[in-house]
Amino acid sequence: MDEIKSFRGYHGTDKKYGDEILRTKTFLPSQSDTDWLGKGIYFYIEADDAAKWCIDRNHKNPMVLCVCVKTMSDEFLDYDTKEGEDIVRSVMKVIVGSAKYAKFGEEKAAEKNQYAIAMMLWTEFPELKVLIGSFPTSPRPFPVIKDVRPLRREFCVRDNSYIHKIDVS
């Protein structure tokens, strides 16, 4: 049985843009081809992560917005679950088989490959409205046997129609 799934998320931005988001109730989706979860609107699960994102980008007047996102249970995919891992592995096989992946050593290879996975998911599963997962908090400093960087949870919403409330955090 489908049930409503609610997420609380935090979006870091500059106050000028934050004020515009509050006025219009509209976020501009990311269009970068190196974002972990493809094109969409990004939120962190923890407010501190959104605040740190602002600091890392040298925003002079940082603002963190809090949102409530609602979808049906079959409209989101959590990369950190068994089902999510299985689906991501299947998509990875398709991408590797088509030779459309960034090779080790290419600039931002991990981000580009994650982006390719997400964009295939958005395309092949139009019912998906939210992708969520845990990602490294910093770039990999050098090739390692085991990636032990700290992770943070973030999610990407396909569009503004699933955002039901926006407040200043």
C-alpha positions, 0 to 999 in steps of 0.5 A, spaced: 500 500 500 502 506 498 503 511 503 506 518 504 513 519 505 515 526 508 522 529 508 525 535 512 531 538 508 535 544 508 538 548 503 544 553 503 544 559 499 546 566 499 540 571 503 539 574 496 537 568 493 534 565 499 529 571 500 527 570 492 525 563 494 521 565 500 518 570 495 516 566 489 516 559 493 520 556 487 527 553 487 531 553 481 534 546 479 541 545 479 543 544 471 550 541 473 553 535 470 557 533 476 552 533 481 551 526 485 544 526 484 543 529 477 539 535 475 534 537 480 533 541 487 538 539 492 537 538 500 541 536 506 538 532 511 542 536 516 542 543 517 549 543 519 551 540 512 547 546 508 550 551 513 557 548 511 556 548 504 554 556 504 561 557 508 565 552 503 562 557 497 564 563 501 557 566 501 557 573 504 550 572 507 549 565 508 541 563 509 539 556 510 532 554 508 528 548 511 523 545 507 518 539 507 518 534 501 512 529 500 511 524 495 508 517 495 512 511 498 513 509 491 516 515 488 523 515 491 529 511 491 534 511 497 541 509 494 543 506 501 537 501 502 538 494 499 533 495 493 537 502 492 543 499 491 541 493 487 538 498 482 544 503 482 548 497 480 544 495 475 544 502 472 552 502 473 552 495 468 548 499 463 553 505 463 559 501 463 557 497 458 555 503 453 562 506 455 559 512 457 562 513 464 568 517 466 574 513 467 579 513 473 583 519 473 579 523 469 577 530 472 571 529 477 570 522 474 566 520 481 561 526 480 560 525 473 559 517 474 554 518 479 550 524 475 550 519 469 547 514 474 542 519 477 540 521 470 538 514 467 534 513 473 530 520 472 529 518 465 528 510 466 523 511 472 519 517 471 515 516 477 521 517 481 520 524 484 526 524 490 533 520 490 536 520 496 543 517 498 549 518 502 555 522 499 562 524 501 563 530 504 570 532 501 574 530 495 578 524 495 585 526 496 588 520 493 586 513 490 585 509 496 583 501 497 577 503 502 574 510 502 573 512 509 571 519 508 565 521 512 558 521 509 553 526 509 545 524 507 542 529 501 537 528 497 534 531 490 527 533 488 525 532 481 521 539 481 518 544 486 511 541 486 513 536 491 516 542 496 510 543 501 513 548 506 519 553 506 521 556 512 528 559 514 532 555 518 
